[in-house]
């Protein structure tokens, strides 16, 4: 069965995987999501994990993106260097079998920095391909490791990673702030207060300790602590992202619960943000790659 008759797109991360059946017209059909990320697959177990996907969604060719192409995944797909567009991703596909193509990640070296991404590139370039993002635009991709990417002529020209999501998780699970960070994070006034402080203050380690002191001294409510701390972290993240010299429209691509928070912080910084659903962008990117596979 060829790619023109449909395929299965898989966003296979470290802890989760999402698989989508795409028909010959490019329309999504059945799908599923589970917690069988690459770290849950035993050594040599990827063929069985792939067979399970086909058992659930049909015997179609597979386009695999994300950490499945890392050195912890099925077969390593080397990074494609910036500037990188859809064509570069297609040229860099690594085949794990006759009908299993793995999408490479993207790397950046420059300005004294080195950076990498895996999986986000499909969403970013998918949003460009379907017209949601300007080919000369700027994209913020929230997640465990948030990405700020600038585009030039529809390609990822440069990007920077900020470990905001992971830092929040570490603080919530393993810090003196743990008991204060178990509540729900919302884009409320406490969040905006934290974001505003961070956008104008480079003292994040000190301000984070202040989350606890504010509650102890009756200056803030315990139930607002998680939102305030998230505002501090995301506000710092946004300050880093907006240091990139561009006046391009900012598009925030990802899960709605995260894009909502980043859009609020970007607004606090005096810029506007357009929110885009990461799942839809991923499917757009997967379709663009698949239709170029001969």
Helices and strands as residue ranges (DSSP letters): G 3-5, E 7-12, E 17-22, E 28-34, G 38-40, H 46-57, E 61-66, G 67-69, E 80-81, H 86-91, E 94-97, E 100-102, E 106-110, E 113-117, H 120-129, E 138-141, E 146-152, E 155-162, H 164-174, G 178-180, H 189-199, H 204-216, G 222-224, H 225-241, E 250-254, H 256-268, E 273-277, H 278-290
